[in-house]
Amino acid sequence: GIPYTLSHQLNPTIREYRRASSTAIDASLKPLMGSYLRHLEASLRAEGFSGRLLILTASGGMLDADDVWNRPIHTIGSGPAAAPVAGRHYAKHDCNSGLAIVTDAGGTTYDVGLVQNGQIPWTREAMVGDQKQGFMTGFASVDVRSIGAGGGSIAWVDDGGLLHVGPQSAGADPGPACWNKGGKQPTLTDACIVLGYLDPEFYLGGNIQIDVSLAEQAIMSGVGRRLGLELEDAAAAIFQLACQNMVVAIEEITLERGIDPVDALLVGGGGGGGLYSTTIAAQLGVRQILIPSVSATLSAAGALLSELKRDFSTTYFMLSTVFDRAAANRILQDLRRRCEAFAADSGADNVTINLSVEARYPDQVWEIEVPLRHDRFENDADIKDLVEDFHKVHLDLFAIEDTASPIEVIAWRAEVSCQLHKDVVTGAKYSAGVREAGAERRAFFQGTGWTAAEVHRAETLRLGMEIHGPAFIESPVTTIIVPPDGNAQKMTGDSFMVEPAQSLLRNIVEDTVKTGSKMSGHELALLNSRLESVVLAMRNTLLRTSRSAIMNMARDFACGIITADHDILTVCEGLPCMTLCGPELQSRYMKECHPLLYRGDAFVHNSPYHGNTHPADWTILMPVVDERGEHRATVYAKAHMADCGNSIPTTFFAAARDVYEEGALIFPCVKIQRDYQLDDDFVRMCRLRLRVPDMWYGDFLAMLGACRIGEKRLLEFLDSVAEGTFEAFAKDWMDYSERRMTLALGELPEGKTRVTIHHDPVPGAEDGVPINVDLAVYPSEARVEVDLRDNIDCQPFGMNLSESTISSAAMAGVYSSMRRQVPLNSGSFRCIDVQLRENCAIGIPRHPYSCSVATTNLSELAGKAVAVGFAQLGEGFGLAEIGRHMPPAMAVISGIDPREGRGHFQNFLCLLVCNGPGAPQADGWLTIIGIGVAGLQHHDSIEVDEMKYPILVHSQYLLQDTEGAGRHTGSPSAYVEYEPVDTTIEALFTSDGTINAPLGVRGGHAGAKSQQFIRRRDGQLEELDLCARVMLEPGESIISVCTGAGGYGKPVERDPERVARDVREGFVSMDRARAVYGVEVDSNGKINLRKTKELRNMLSVRHQANELEIA
């Protein structure tokens, strides 16, 4: 019969996307995997194999082939998942350690996994493909992170002079230049050969002939001459940067798991594990490295050590304050029964069952796993144990806890493991025919230079023998570097324990700083990577620990580092309106209000009149002060609060005539911490003014935690480098960024243009709001002017734009129109001149005009207008207009949740809104939420929304024939309908695009207009105002139809195959394909080429006639 997969059987868990994605992946694999496994088993049986056929899975265990036939999705990622299994074994067996970082360094990728408390962490967010465009497997898999870094990684220098290593790889064909198989680009392996880390005569045991001269030529031509470096310095730069990229991968996963690498054992696996691990450990502060005897085949060893394993889960929501012990015990009993049934079929004697829950604080999106102490909940003390354990795990992971808060249990999980064999793997024995090594080899070490290093063969060393660096320990499959001042010792089982030297980061840049020279491209790359890891740590804390949907789903936040001179240095991937302009204004205002800054200080700032965006965006500024009391930098975390104290239950009050009617709490850089002690008066005041105090406090703690982590890591960085390094880097990094920006602007079309876009009418502007943008581009001068002074004065509404918001919007329009990626910092910002005037609605507002909605509607339009202006100046530049913002699908909803244990709720609703514009080279993205100045946002799950709020989402789908037609189309409109459940909810929104549709460019058509209705109990539809405050009673629903986005280029220029695909997918009807695109598509989705040619000729003639008439 036809193979099929049913989601409720395969993956019965909450979150519809995960279920759908896993089901589709599994169904697509079944025909292929079924055929392959049947053929494999038949072949084995034919050869006399009578044993049990077991298949490795992504959970780090094994399943019988029959189970894998039924669930082939479990094999995805199964190879890398085995490395942590082996790492756990050797960490315990050789070092008695339950905390380890397990790495697998191959030719193209570098994989990182963990062992924590003797357990291997797992994730349900494993992807097939990359994080942005891949597909989620939705199953519990060993948490392994991979980056494009390995022996084949290509080193290259960009046109601004910055060194990069990877992610491009030379692979096995042609491979590194030294292989003499046609490779011309320098790779990490070439660098290791030049530095003397690999023996050309003993490469892979002498099985591959190496040409050192080809490696030297590739490095000098690709890196050395471009950076002005000698051969060995260029090779060392490649090696150090590649190792730094690996360090970042390790820091990312350890940070998310609350592990300090200093306390962990580093297990170096893969053929390159011994090469890179000592340098990586030195950067991380790791004190011990274990290189197992099977390191080159660590995943294979893990497969041999794996157990028969299966996990079962049940989704059942439960609140700790209203805990149903009977229901919990029924679930746990059923999970245990399923585990025991699986174990009975396995034939294993040694069976282990572990029970856990996936839980979170209320309103968080991300759950964490908490092991259960008990098989049953007998009394309140058992429930208390669960809550206490959750707080502890949360504190360990994210450095914050909220012990006054209840917890939500989302899912219940059981894992059964059946041991089928002894926990032993024997290391490989190599033939004695391999030639003996020389006594020593010259090698180049950073900070030491060329030096003689002893060379030892791994198989000839005695047990317990100590090796002092510099030295190499070689086998036919790996080479272990023992650096100067490092040591190594042979362990039982032929593994090696290596103690690395101290961090070399100080040595790398110390001479440059002392001489006052400009930093080279590799020094900049190394230091930038370190600082980016600081900001990544801050971002992760915000994302994982925040409570409100506006933060953890819409990702309405940003964080970064500002220099003491108020320059934006490093920012995370966050909202453009929070990262391009504003942090530096707030930093200046902090210094103006508080000239003396001390370690342990923290300030909250949300005044739109002093550098902030709007009152709902709160910024925590934390000065980084060194041991001498010198202010070196400022870290900041900024986020949109679920409530800011407005007079009505929304954070977007478009109808507010002034700041007093708006009613928001406004803090003009107020000190909230002194000597790390939080001001309790501030917290009590906010709790009394805000409608959702617990949600606010959770978000507030997340922001404080992010800043505290940023401060801690930045101070560690300052301690690890020479005096003055940070300031020297900041200056040179800004200059590099400006060079990159100069090159990018040099590719833009020269000229001037005016763009006018209209916002629909709103209270206070009954005729609508025009936005005039005068754009001037001077490529030869590397300068762009965005003049916004010719706009209306501040108006009595809540949509006046603050200085930081409109400046960011204009800059976002420039950056989105460029063909190159450029670092976002004050260096590249120098090339953009945004001209504003005071008391302007599109400019610099004066108190008390309200800026409540400053970050969305008008700022979105202003940024769009800049991108449209670039499209007007030249073909292949700019964008069409992005879809309009803030329909009822993005309303702020509030009310009283009637479910037991709940109370008042207020939050930002993030349902389907498609806003991607047609671009010069691509169609607009089909996004779940907006992608304009507000940035790309994330929607977790309708099921999660319905669990968090008393709402029911009836429909969420895309509408046919609503795209902005063009050579590249804008995204289509979306239809959303939702209603309250057993309560009344209030929805507030400020929709746009009902009157003024998003513009197409260069012959592209406008996107469809928006609509909004309320469906009464009798089924009648009533059209809603554009700016509305709607009370929804039970039985009533709200309908939101968002705009489409504009198209780029003439529709008749669209590839007919793309049109046919759109018809097959249902985005475009056959009639529209014929009438708008001139493509004849039959009912089978096939193109009639003759008819298409006739239609396109006719449409082209008609278009030319229209152009002549307009002229």
N, C-alpha and C positions, 0 to 999 in steps of 0.2 A: 504494500500500500504506500501511500504518500506520507513521508515523515512529517510530523507536526509537533508543535510545542504549545502548551497552554500555560499562560502566565500564572494562574492560581496554583498550578502544580509545580512549576519550576521555581518561582520566586514570589511566594505569598507575603509580600512586605509592603509597607506604606511607601508612597512616592510613585506616582504613575509613570514618570519618565524612566526610572530605573527598571521597573517591571517591563515596560514596553521595549526598552533597549536590550535588556538581557534576553527577552523572549525572541526578538528578531535575530539577534546574534546566534542564539542557540539553534533556531530553526534553519538558519542559513548554513550552519556547520554540519547539521545532521547527515545530509546525503554524502558529503565528502568524508567525514570522520567515520561514519558507519561502514562505508565501502572499504576504507583504508584498514580499519581495525579488523573487519571480517577477513580481509585478505591476509593481514599480518598473522592472525591467529591460525588460519588455515595453513599458511606456510610453516609456521612453527610446529604445528601438529604433524605436518608431513615429514618434518625433519626429526621427529621422534620426541619433541618436547611434550612432557606430560604434566608440567607444573601449572601454577596459577599465573595468569597474565594480569599484571597490575599496571595501571597508568598513573603517572605523576599528575597532581592537580595544583592549581594556583593557591590552594590553602596550605601548601607545604606538606601534604599527605599524599596518599594513594587511594585509588578506587579500582574495583574490578572492572575489566573491560566492558562487561555488560552494563554497568552503571554509567560508564563514560559514553557508551552508544546512546543512552537515553538523555544524557546531560553533557554534551561535548563542550559546552561553554566553560566547564571547570578546568579544561586544559589550557586556556589562554593565560599566558604568563607563567606557566608551570615550571619552565626551566630556571629563570631567575629566582623563583620562589624557593628553590631547593637550597640556594647558597646560605641563607640564614639558618636553615636546619643544620647544615654542616658546621656553620659558625658557632651555633649554640653548643653543639657536641664538643668541639675542640676548645672552646672557651671554658667549659666546665671541666673537661677531662685533663687539659694541660695546665690551666691557670685557676681552676676552681672559681670562675667568675660567672655571675649571672647577668652582667651588664656589658654588652659588646656592640660595637659598630662593625658590621660585616660588609666588606666591599668585594666586588668582583670586577677587576680591570681587564677588559678584553681589547680587541683590536678596534672596535668602533664605538662601544658604549662603556660607561662606568656605572655599575649598579650598586646601590647602597640599601642595606637592610639593617635591622636592629634585633638585639636580644635584650629584653628588659625584665628584670626580676625572674630570669630564667624562662620567660615566655617570649614568643615571637609576635609582635604587634601585627594587626591586620587592618584592612580598610575595605569599605564598600564603594570606594570612589576610584577603583582601578579603571583605566581607560584602554580601549583599543585605538591607537593613534594618539595625537597630542591633546593637551588639555582643552584647547579652544575649539577644535574641529573634530575630535574623536568621538567615540561612543562608549558609554559607561557600561561595564559588565554587570554592576549592581549586586555582586556577590562578595562575600567575605573572602578576601585574598590577602596573602602575605604582603605587607606594605613595603614595596621595593620601589625606589626612585631611580630613574635612569637619565643620564645626560649624554650628549654626543661628545664623548671624550675617550680616546683610546690611542693605541699606538699609531693608527692610521689618520688621526685627526690632523687636519691641514692648518698650518700657521699662515696668517695673512695680515697685511697692514692696510687699514682703510685710508681713504684719501685725506683724512685729517691727521694721519700719523699715529694712529692707535693700533697696537698689536692685538690680534685675536687668535685663539686656537679653537678650531671647530666652529660650529657643529659639523661642517663639511668633512667628509672622510675620503681618503684615497682607497679605502677598502682593501680587498685582497688582489684586485686587478684594477689599475696597475700597481697599487700598493705604494709604499714609501719609495722615495727616489733611490735610496741605497740598494733596493732590491734589483735595480737594473732591468725593470720590466716595462719601462716607458714612463714611469711617474716623474714629473718635473717639479711638483710643488713640495715645499718642505713639510715634513710631518713630525710628530712627536718622536717617533722611532728614529728618524734622521737625527734629531737633536740628541737623543740618548747615545747614538753611535759616535757623533762628533765629540760629545763630552766624555767619552770613554766609559760610559756606564754599561755598555754592551760590548762584548768581545766580538769583533767582526769574524774571527776565525772559529768562534764557538756559538754562533747565533743559531738558536734552536738545535743545540748539540752539534753544530757544524753541518746541518742539513741544507741550509740556504747560504749561498755565496753572497757576501756583502761587498759593495763598492763604496768605500768611505768617501772618495773624491766626489761622487755624485751627490752624496748627502751634503758635503761642504758647499758645492756649487748651488744646490737648491736653497740652502739656508741663507747664503750671502745674497743671492739674487732676489729671493722672496722677502727676506727680513733684514738682514744685516745692512745692506747698502741703503735701504729705505729708511732705516732708523739711525744710520750713522754708527753702527756697532761693529766691533771686531767679531770674528767668527765665533769664538767661544762665548762671548757675551750675548750674541744673538741666540745661540743654541740654549744657553742658560735661561734667557728670557722666555723662550718657548716652553722649556721644561717647567719653570716656576709658575707661569701663567696657567698651563694645563693643570698643574697640581692645585692651584688656587681655585680653578673651576670645580675641581673635585671636592675641595674644602667646602665650597658653597653648597654643593649637593648634600654633603653630610650635615652641614649646619641647618639646612632647611628641615630635614626629617627629624633631627635630634631636637630642634626647637619645638616642633609640633608635638613631640612626645614628652617634652619637659625634661630632657636629658642634658646634662652638662658633659660635653665630650671629655673634659679633663678627668672625669671620674670613670670613664669607660675604657675597655680594652679594644684596640683596633685589630680586627682580623683581616689580614691582607690576602685576598683571593684573586684568581685569574692569573694569566701569564704575566701581567704587569704589576701584580700586587706588591711584589718585593721591590720593584723599581720606585714606585711612587709613594709608598706608605710612610717612609721615614720623613719625607718632606711634608706630607699632609699632616702627620702627627705633630710635627714641630709647630706648624701653624695653628693647630687646634689646641695645643697644650697637652695632648695625650702622652702619657708616660710609658706605656707599654704597647708593643706591637707583636702580634702572633702571626707567623707565617707557617701555616700547617704544611705537612709534607705533601698533601694533596692539593695545595693552593691553586695550581694551574687548572685543576679539574674540580673545583670546590662544589659547583652545582651538581656534578655527577656523583660526588661523594654524598651530597645531601640527599640525592635520590635513593641511594643505598641505605641511608639512615632513616628515611621517611617511614611513617607508620600509616596503616590504613586509617583514614580519617574522614569524618563527615560532620557537618554542622546542620542543625535544625533551628528554625526561628519562628516566632509567632509575634505578630503585631497586635498589641493591646495597650491602649493608653490608660495610665493610672497616675494619679496625683498623690504625692506622699502624705498630704494632709487629709486626703479622703481615700485611704488605701483599702482596697477590697482584698482581704487576706484569702478568702475562700476562692475568689477568681484567680488570684496569683498562684495559689497552691494547685488548682486544677491545671493551669498552664504548665507549671513546672513538672507536675506528675506526667502530663502528656508528653512533654519534651523528653523526660527521662525514659518513658516507655518506648519512644521512637528510637532513642539511642540504644537501648538494650536490645531491641529487635534487630538493629543493624549489627550490633556486636555479636549476637547469637549466630547470624549468618556468616560472620567472618571466620569463625573457628579459632579465634585468638583466646588465650588464657588471661593475658594481661590487658585489662580494659580500664580506661580512665574516662570519666564523664565530668566535664567542667560546665557549671552553670553561670550565666552572667546576664546583665541587663544593659540595654542601651538607654541612657538617661541624659537629662539636661536640666538647666535652670529654665523656668517659664520664659517662653518667647525666644529662646535661643533656637537657631536653625540646626546647629551641629550637635549630635549626641556623642557621648564618650562611653566606652565600655567600662562597666564596674563589675568585677567578680563578686559572686554571691557567697557569703560565709555559710549560709544554711540552705538545705534542700527544701525546707518549708518555712513559712512564716507562722510561727506558733503564737506570738504575742507582739505587743507594741515595741518591746525591746529589740526584736528582730528587725522591725521596720526602722527603728532608730539606727541600728547598725548599718543598714543600707544607706541611709541619708548621710551618716558620718563618713562612710567609705567614699561616697560620691564627692563630698566636699574635699576630702583628702586628695583624691585623684585629680580633681579640677585644679586644686592648688599646685600639685606637682607639675601638671601640664602647663598651666598658664600663669602661675605666680599670683593668682587672686582667688578668693573664695567669698561667698555670700552666705554665711551660716544662718542668717535670718530668713533666707528664702527657702520655700519648699522646692522639691524636685519633681520633674515629670519623667515617668518611665514610658518609653515609646515602644520598645521591643524587648522580647525575652529570647535568650539564645542558649543553646546547649551544643557542646562540641564533644564528640566521642572519638577517642583514639584507641586503636587496637595494635599492640606491638606484636609483630609477626616474626621478628628475628632479633639476634643479639645486636646491641648498640656498639658495633665495632666495624671500622673500616681500616684496612691495611694500606699503608702508603705504597706507591709504585716503586719497583726496583728497576734500576736502569742497567743496561748492559755494560760490561766492563771494557768494551772496545773503544769507548770515548777517550780521546786524547787527554792527557793531563794538562792542567793549567800551568801557565808561567807563574813565577813567584810573585810578581806584582805587575800592575798596569797603571799608566799615568791617567789621571782623571781630573776633571775640573769641577770644583765645588765652590758654590757661592760663598764669598767671604774668606775663602782660603786660596783660591786660584788653582793652578795646576799642581798636582802633588802625586807622589807615588802611593798607590793603594794595594794592599795585599789581595791576592786572589786565591780563594779556597773552593774546592769541590765539595758540595754538600754531602755526598755519599762517603767521603773519606774522613770527615770530621768525627771525633769521638764524642760520645754522650757527655754532656756537661761542659764541654770545651768552650771557653770564652774567646770571642773575637773582638778586638778593639779597632775602631775605625781610624783612618779611612780604610775600608776593605770591601770586597765583593764576595758573596757566597753564591756560587753558580751550580745549576743543575741543567740538564738538557731542556727543561721546560720553563725555568724561571731564573731570574737573577735578583738577589737581595742586596740592596745598598746599605752598608753600615757607614754612616757619615762620619766626618771628623768629630771627635768628642762623643761619638755614639758607641754602643756595645751590642754584641749579640751572643747568644748562648744556645747550643743545641740541646733540645728537650727530649724527653721520652717520646718515642713514636716518630722520631726524625723531624719534628717541628722545630722552628727557631723562634726564640724570644728576642726581640730587638728593642733597645732603649734608644730613642732618637736624641739628637742634640737639641739645644734651645732654638726658639724661633729665629729664622733668618731674615724676617721682614725688616728689622732695624738695620741690618747690614746692607740690604739691597739699596736703600735710598739714602743712607747716612752721608755718603760722600757727596751726592748731589746737593743735599741740603746744606752741608758745610761750605761748599764752594759757591752756593747761590746760583748754580746752573739750572736751566730749565729741565724739568723731568722728561725722560724719554717716553716713548709710546708704551713700552712694556712696564715701566714704573707706574705710569698713570693707570694702566689697565689693572695692575695688581691692587693698587690702593683703592681704585674705584670699586672693584669687586668686594673688597673688605667693607667699604661703607655701604654698598648696596645690601650686603647681608645684614647690616644693622637695621636698615629700614624694612627689609623683609621680615625680620623678627617682630618689628612693631606692627606691620600689616597683619601678620598671622594672628597676633594677640587680639587685634580689633575684630577680625573676621570671626574668630572662633569663640570669643567670649561675650560678644555683645548680645543684647536681648531683643532689640526692636528689628522689625522687618526692614525698616529704612536703612539700617546698617548692615545686617547680616544677609539680606536678600537683595535690596537695591544697591548695596555696597556704596552708600552715600557717605563716604569717608575718605580721608587722605592722611598721610603722615610723611615726615621728612626731617631733614637736617638743614638748619640755617646757620651760616657762619656768624661770628661775633660782629662782623661788619654788615650784617643784614642781607647777605646774598643767599638765594636759594641754591643749595649745593646738590642735594640728593633727595628725590621724592619717590614714593612707591607708586605702583600702578593704581591710580585713584581717579577721582573725578577731576576733569580739567578745570572746572570752575573753582576748585580748591587748591590746585597745584601750580598753575601758571602765574598767577598774581595774587597777592594777599598775604602769604606767610611773611614776606619781607616787610610789608607795611605793618603787620602786627608786631613783628620783632622790634621794629623801630619804636612803636608806640609803647611796648613793654619797657624799653630802655628809657624812654622819655618819662614814663610814670614812676619807674623804679630804677634809678641810676645805679644803686648798689644791689648786686645780685649775689646770692649765696647758694652753696650746695644744699639741696633739700628744698629749695623754693619751687613752687608751681603756681601758675596763674591761669585763670579762665578768662576768655575774651570772646565776645560775640557782638560787639558794636559795629554795625555796618557803616558808621560815620568815622570809624578809625581803623579801616583796613580789613574788616571782616566782610563776608558775603551777605548774609541776612541773619536775623536774630535766632532762627532755628538751628543755625550751624554754630556749634560751640567749639572753640579751640582751647586745648590745654597746651600752654607753653612752659617748657621746663628747661631752664638754663643749665648747661653742662659746665661745671666749675671744677677746676683741677685742684690738686693738693695745696697749691700756693694761693688759692683763692682767686685765680684768674678765670674770667669768663671766656671759654674757648669756642662755644657754639651753643645752639638752642635746638632741642628736639621738640617736635610738635605733633599732636594728634588732633585731627579735626573731624567732626561728624555731625550729621543732622540728627537732632533729638526728636523722639516720638512726640514730645510736647515741650513747648517753650514758654508756657504761661499765657498764651493768647486769650483774649476775652471770649473767644468761641473755640470749640474743640477742633482746631486744625493748626497746623504749622504754616499753612499757606492761606493768608487772609487777604485776597485780592481786593475786596471792597473796603478795606480799612482806609479811612480818610487821612489818618495821621498815626503816629506811633502810639498816641494815647488810646485811640480806639483799638488799635492793634493789640495792645496790652501785654506784649511780650516782656519777660525778664531780660534786661540788657545789662551786661557786665563789661565795662570798659577797662579791661585788663586788671582784674581783681585778684589779689594774692589769696590762694586757698590752701597752700601748704607752706609751713615753715619748719625747717629741719625734719622734713619728711612726715610731719604730723598734719593730718587733715583738719581743717577748720570745721568743727562740728556745727557751729552756728550757721555756716553757709549751707551745709547739708540739710539741716532742719528747715531753714527758710525755703529751700527749693522743694523739699518734700511737701510743704504746706501749700505751695503755689501750683504744683504740677498735678495734672489729673491722673497720671500713671506713674506715681513716685517710685514703685519698685522697678519698673522697666527703665525709667530714667537712671536710677541709681546703678543698675546693672551695666548700662551703657557707659555711665560716668566712670565706674570702676574699670571697665575695659579700656577706656582712654587713658586713665591714670596708669594702668598696668603697662600699656603700650609705651608710654613715655618713660616709665621707670626702666623697662627693658632696654629702650633706646639709649637712655643715659648710661646705664651700666655697661652696655657693649661699646659705646663710644669712648667711655673712660678707659676701658680695657684696650681699645685701639690706640688711644693716646699714649698709654703706658708702654705699648709694644713697639713704638716707632721713635726715632730720634726727635729731639727737641726741634720744633719748627716745621716738622714734616707735614702736619695737617694743614697749616696755613700755606705752605709752599704748594702742596697739592691743590688746594682750593683755587689758588691763583692760576696755576697752569691748566687745571681742568676746565676752568671758565674759558681760558684762551683757546684750548682745543675745541671746546663746544662752539665758540664763536667761529673758528675756522670751518668747522663742519657746516654751520649755518650759512656762512658765506658761500660755500660751494653749492649748497641746496638752493639758496636764493638766486644764484647765478644761472640756474636752469629755468627759472620762471619767466613768463612773457613780460616784457616791458610795457608799461602803459598806465593810463588812468581810466577809471570808470566810476559811475555812481550806480548803486543798487538801492532800490526802495522796496521794502516788504511791509505789508500791513498785518497787524494783529486784529482779530475780530473785536467788536465792541465789548467793553466791560464797564461795570459801574465806575464812574469818575471819568470815563472816556467813551461816551455813548456813540461817537462816530468812529471808534476804532483808534488804533495807535500806529501811525506810520513810523518806520525806522529808516533813516537815510544813512547810508554808508558810502563815504568817498574813499576809494581805494587807489593808492598810487604805488607802483612797483618799480624799483630802480635796481635791476640785477647787477649792473656794473659797479654800483656802490654798495651792494649787499644790504639793501635797506627797503623796508616796506612801511608805508604810512597808512594808518587806518584812522581817518578823520570822522569823528562822531559828534562834532560840535553843532552841526546844523540839524538839531532835533529839538523837540518841544521841551519846555521847562518842566520841572517836577510837577506832578499832578496829584490831586487828592484821591489817590488810590494806593493799593499796597504793592504795585508792580514797578516802582521806581528802582533803577539799577544802581547798586553800590559801585564804588570805584574798582574794587577788586573783581567783582563779578563781570562787569562789562569789559574790563581789560582782559580778563581770562577768555571771555567769549571771542573777542576780536583775535586774540593770539591763537585760540583753538582753530579758528577759521583759516589762519595762515598755515599752521602746522598740518592740518588735514589736507591742504592743497599741494603740499610738497611731495616730491617723488622719493626723497631720502629720509631716513630716520635720523633724527638729531637728538642729542641729550637734552632733556628738559631741565635747564638751570639758568641762573642769571646770565651766564655767558652767552648762550644762544638768544636769550631774551633781548640782549642789547641791540639786535638788528631790527626789532619791531618797535615802531613809534606809534603808540595809541594816543590820539589827541582827544582830550575831553574838556568839558567846561563845567564849572560849578553851577548848581541849581538846575541841572538838566536831568530829565527823566532817564535819558540814556547817557549817564555821565556820573557826576559827583553830587549826590543828594545833600541837602542841608536838613539838619534836624529842625522840625519834627516830622518831615515827610516819611512815609512808611516804605520800607524795602522788604516787606514780608515775603513777596513772591519773586525776589530778585534773581534767584538761581534757575528759574525754569523758563517761563513763556517768552518774555522779551529778550532775555539774554540768549536763549536758543535761537531766536530769529536773527539777532545781530550776528552771531557766529555763522549762521547759515548764509546770511547776506554776503559776508566776506568770501566764503567758498564759492558762492554763485558769481561774485565779481571776478574771481580768477578764471572761472569757466568762460565768462564773457570776454576776457582778455586773450584767450588762446585755446585752441583745440588740444585736448589731452591734459587739461589742467582743471583744478577745482572740482566741485561736486554740484549735483542738482540739490534742490532743497530737501532737507530731511523732514520727515513727517512732523506734524504739529503735536504739541505736548499737553499733558495733564488732563486727559478725558476722564470720565467716570471710572474707567478701568484702573485708573491710578488715583482714585479718590482717597482722602483721609477719612476713615470710617471710625465711628465711636458709638458707645452705648453701654448697656449693662448686660453682661453675659449671664443668662439665667442658669447655666449649668452649675452643679454643686461645686463649691470651692472657688468659684470665679467671682469677679466683680466688674468694676469699670474697665473698659478697654478702649484704646485709641491707637491707631497705627495707620501706616501708609500701605495701601493695598497695591500690590504689583501683579497685575494680570496681563494678558496678552496685548502688547502694543508693538506694532512693527514699524520701524522708522528708518530703515536703511535707504539712503539715496542712491540713485544711479551715479556711477563713477566712470572715469575715462576708460578703465580696463575691466570693470566688473559690475555685475548687478548689485543692487542694494541687498544688504544682509536681511535674512528672515530672522529677526531677533525677537526674543520674548519681551523685551522692554527697550526703552529708549537708548540711542547711541549718539546723542548730540553733545552739547556742552556738559550735560550731566554725566556723560561717560557710559560705557557699556555696563549694563546692570544684570543682575542674576535673579532668576525666579526659581524657587526651590520646588514647589509642588502645590497643586490645587488641594490635594488631600491634606497637606500640612496646613494650608490656609483654613480649610474647613474645620480642622482640629483645633486650631488656635482661636478662631473667631466663630461666633454663631451665624455663619453664612452658608449658603448652598450655591455653588456655581453651576448654573444650568448648562451653559454653552461657552465654548472658547474655540474659535476656528477662524481660518482665513477666508476672505471673500473673493470670489472670482471676478475678474475684469475690473479690478480696482487699482492695479499697479500703475505707476507713472510710466506710460509706454515710452520706449526709446531704444536706441542701439544697445544701451544697458539700462535695464528697468529699475525703477524704484520699487521698494517692497510694497506688497498689497495691504489693503485695509484688514483689520481684524474685528470680529464680532465677539462681544462678551456680554453675558447676562448673569446676574446674581441676585439673590434675595436673602433677607434675614431669616433666621430659624428661631421661632418661639420668643421673639423679642422685637423691639423697634431699634433700628440703627439709623444714625445720621451720617450722610455722605456729603462731603464738601469737595468741590472741584472747580477748576477754571479752564474750561475747554477752549480750544482754538481750532481753526480750520474748517468751521462750518460755513463760513462766508468766503474766506480767502484760502484757496487750496494751495498746497505746496507746489512751488514752481519747478517746471522742467527747464533744462538748459540745452543750448545748441540744437534746437529742434525737438528736444524731448518734451513729452506731454506732462501736464500737472498730474499729481496723484489725486485720488478720490477725496472728497470732502468728508468731514466727520459728522456724526449725528449722535444724539443722546435722547433717550426716552425713559419714561416710567410706565411700566405695565401694571395697570390697576387689577384689583381682584377679579373684575368682570372680564378681563382680557383686553380692555381698551388701552390703546397707546396714547400717551400725552407727551408732546415734545417738551424738553426741558430747556431752561435758559442756559446760556453758555457758562455763566458764572453762577453757580447754584449751591444752595444748602438744602438738601433733600432729606425729608424724614420718610423712611421706608418702614411700613407696617408689615406684619406677617401676612403672607399671601401676595405682596407686591414685589415687583422686581425692577431693577434698573438695567437698561440696555445701553451699551457703549459701543459705538462704531468709530474706530479711530481713523485718521486719514491714511491714505497711501502716501508714498514719497515720490518726488519728481523723477522723471527719466532723463538720461543723458544721451544726446544725439538723436537723430531721426529714427523713428520706428522702422522705416523701410530699409534701414541699414543693418538691422538686427539679423544675426545668423539664422537662416530658416530652421536649422536643426534645433536651435535654442527655443524658437517659437513652438516647434512641434513638441519639444519636451515639456514646455509650459502647458500645452494643450493636454498632453497625456497625464500630467500631474494635476490638472484641474485648475491651475491658476488663471488660464486664459481659455475662453470659449472658442469654438471653431469660427463662429461669426466674427468675433473680435480679431482673431488671427487674420481673417480674410480682409476685414474692413480697415484695420489700423496698421497691421504689419505687412499686408499684401502677401500672405502665405496661405496656400490652400492645403489644409490638413484634413484627411479623411477620418472616418470613424475609428480606424485602426491606428491612428496616430502617424500615418505615413504622409509624406509630402508629395503633392502633384507638382512636379518641377515646371511643366509647360504652363499650367494655369498660374503658378506663382510668378513666373516671369512676366506674364501679361498683367497681372494685378499690380506688380511693383512698377512697371512702366507707367501704368495709368495713375497710380498714386504719386509718382515722382512728377509727372506733368502737372497734376493738380496742385502739388506743393509749390512748384516753381511759379505757377500762375498766382497763387496766394501771396508769395513773396513779392512779385511784381506789383500786385495791387496795393500791398502795404507800402512799398517804396514810392 
